[in-house]
């Protein structure tokens, strides 16, 4: 239970940080977190077309910067 509370606190902090980043000019942000099959999402824009699909992102120019866990180590 204690570990779960810590994870929930981290998720809430991450969503707050996403909100802050989304407030800067020129930044549109989408955050997806899946914990035990339940999704938490945040979108800085309230439009049906946001966020774009992965296919749209991969064909965007300039090319996207894709970051994986191994890139963080």
HUPE-V614234 format. One record per backbone hydrogen bond with DSSP energy under -1.0 kcal/mol. CO is the residue of the C=O (numbers start at 1). NH is the residue of the N-H. If there is no record, write none. Layout:
BEGIN
<<CO,NH> <CO,NH>>
END
This chain:
BEGIN
<<1,5> <2,6> <3,7> <4,8> <5,9> <6,10> <7,11> <8,12> <9,13> <10,14> <11,15> <12,16> <13,17> <14,18> <15,19> <16,20> <17,21> <18,22> <20,23> <21,24> <24,27> <29,44> <31,42> <33,40> <35,38> <38,35> <40,33> <42,31> <47,50> <53,57> <54,58> <55,59> <57,60> <68,71> <69,72>>
END
